[in-house]
Amino acid sequence: VGEWQGQDQELDPRQVAQAEITGYLMRRYVHAQSGAELTVLLVCGRSGPTSLHSPDICYAGAGYTPTEAPARHEVQGGSLPAPAGFWVGQFRKPGPVPEPLRIYWAWSGAGPWLAPDNPRLQLAHHPALYKLYVVRTLFRPDEPLQQDPSQDFLRQFLPEVHKALFTPAGERESA
């Protein structure tokens, strides 16, 4: 994805079964110039199970605590055809070396990425649903959101995801 080099990662099969994930893509990306790193998890499944398990629930189960309330954020610009809505939250895992994370997450059923208040209710009409997480370890817990390299990544990544998921195969070559 642009200057971001990806390496496939495996999700624990128990997590896949527990979350009722039909399919997924998990990759760690490193920016060739800056060295910025992030992890992408894109899952697909039935709308009911896929609409659940936002980071404030699943990361809490892994020992992370929110350090701020999740807030809506729009990623726009680049080659995005329209703004993409995301929830963004910061989490920290206590320990000798605290690990602060910033996580972006959103859902899509047919194209636009959304950050609904109640995804289970608002996205129930989709037979299949996609959920996207972008996770980055912060160097400092007070890193400004506006300077987060995750946003530049999303500006490049989302058009490619849209093309792969929502553009009919015959139209992809010309897109």
C-alpha positions in Angstrom: 0.0 0.0 0.0 2.0 2.9 -1.2 5.2 3.0 0.8 3.7 0.7 3.5 5.1 -2.8 3.3 2.8 -5.5 4.7 3.5 -8.8 6.3 0.6 -11.3 6.9 -0.2 -12.2 10.5 -2.3 -15.1 11.9 -5.2 -14.6 14.2 -5.6 -17.2 17.0 -8.1 -19.8 15.7 -10.0 -19.6 19.0 -10.5 -15.9 18.5 -11.8 -16.5 15.0 -14.3 -19.1 16.3 -15.4 -17.1 19.3 -16.0 -13.9 17.2 -17.7 -16.0 14.5 -15.4 -14.5 11.9 -16.0 -15.9 8.4 -12.8 -14.5 6.9 -10.1 -12.1 7.8 -6.9 -10.3 6.8 -4.4 -9.4 9.4 -1.2 -7.6 8.5 1.6 -5.6 10.1 2.6 -2.7 8.0 5.8 -0.7 8.2 6.3 2.6 6.3 9.5 2.3 4.2 10.7 5.9 4.9 9.5 6.8 8.4 9.6 3.3 10.0 6.0 3.9 11.4 4.3 0.6 12.3 0.7 -0.4 12.6 -1.4 -3.5 12.4 -4.6 -3.9 10.3 -7.3 -6.4 11.1 -10.1 -6.7 8.6 -12.8 -9.2 9.4 -15.9 -10.4 7.7 -18.9 -12.3 9.1 -22.6 -12.2 9.7 -23.8 -8.8 10.8 -24.8 -9.8 14.3 -21.5 -11.2 15.6 -19.4 -8.8 13.5 -21.1 -5.7 14.9 -20.0 -6.7 18.4 -16.6 -6.8 20.1 -15.4 -3.2 19.7 -11.9 -2.6 21.2 -13.4 -1.2 24.4 -14.7 -4.7 25.0 -12.1 -7.0 23.4 -9.0 -5.1 24.4 -10.3 -4.8 28.0 -10.4 -8.6 28.0 -6.7 -8.6 27.0 -5.7 -6.3 30.0 -5.9 -2.9 28.3 -7.8 0.0 29.9 -9.1 3.0 28.0 -7.2 6.2 28.7 -9.8 8.3 27.0 -13.4 7.9 25.8 -13.6 6.7 22.2 -14.5 9.6 19.8 -15.7 9.7 16.2 -13.2 10.8 13.7 -13.4 11.3 9.9 -10.6 10.3 7.7 -10.7 12.2 4.4 -8.6 13.3 1.5 -6.1 11.4 -0.6 -8.0 9.2 -3.1 -10.9 8.6 -0.8 -14.2 9.2 -2.7 -15.9 10.3 0.6 -15.0 10.7 4.2 -14.7 7.5 6.2 -16.1 7.5 9.7 -14.1 5.8 12.5 -14.2 5.5 16.2 -10.8 6.3 17.7 -9.7 5.4 21.2 -6.5 5.1 23.2 -5.8 2.2 25.5 -2.9 1.2 27.8 -1.7 -2.0 29.2 -0.3 -1.6 32.7 3.1 -3.0 33.4 6.7 -2.1 33.9 6.7 -0.6 30.4 3.1 0.6 29.7 2.0 0.0 26.2 -0.2 2.9 24.9 -2.2 2.0 21.8 -4.4 4.1 19.5 -7.1 2.1 17.7 -9.3 3.1 14.8 -12.3 1.0 14.1 -15.3 1.1 11.7 -17.8 -1.1 10.0 -19.0 -1.4 6.4 -21.7 -3.4 4.8 -21.7 -2.0 1.2 -19.0 0.6 0.8 -18.8 3.5 3.2 -17.0 3.0 6.5 -19.1 4.0 9.4 -18.9 4.6 13.1 -22.4 4.1 14.3 -23.6 4.5 17.9 -25.2 1.1 17.9 -23.7 -1.0 15.1 -25.7 -4.1 16.0 -29.0 -2.3 15.4 -27.9 0.2 12.7 -26.1 -2.4 10.5 -28.4 -5.4 11.1 -29.9 -5.2 7.6 -26.6 -6.2 6.0 -26.3 -10.0 5.6 -22.5 -9.7 5.8 -20.5 -7.1 7.5 -16.9 -6.0 7.5 -15.1 -4.5 10.5 -11.7 -2.8 10.2 -9.2 -2.1 13.0 -6.0 -0.1 12.6 -3.8 -0.4 15.8 -0.7 1.5 16.5 1.6 1.6 19.5 2.2 5.2 20.5 5.7 6.5 21.2 4.1 8.9 23.7 0.6 8.8 25.1 0.0 12.4 24.2 0.8 12.1 20.4 -1.6 14.4 18.5 -4.3 12.6 16.5 -3.7 15.0 13.6 -0.1 13.7 13.2 -1.0 10.0 13.4 0.5 8.2 10.4 -2.5 5.8 10.6 -4.6 8.4 8.9 -2.2 8.7 5.9 -2.2 4.9 5.8 -6.0 4.8 5.8 -6.2 7.3 2.9 -4.2 4.9 0.8 -5.6 1.6 2.2 -9.3 2.3 2.1 -9.6 2.9 -1.7 -7.7 -0.5 -2.3 -10.1 -2.2 0.2 -13.1 -0.7 -1.5 -11.9 -1.8 -4.9 -11.2 -5.4 -3.6 -14.5 -5.8 -1.6 -17.1 -3.7 -3.4 -16.1 -3.4 -7.1 -17.3 -6.2 -9.4 -14.3 -8.3 -10.7 -14.8 -7.2 -14.3 -14.6 -3.5 -13.3 -11.5 -3.8 -11.1 -9.0 -3.8 -14.0 -10.3 -0.4 -15.2 -10.8 1.1 -11.7 
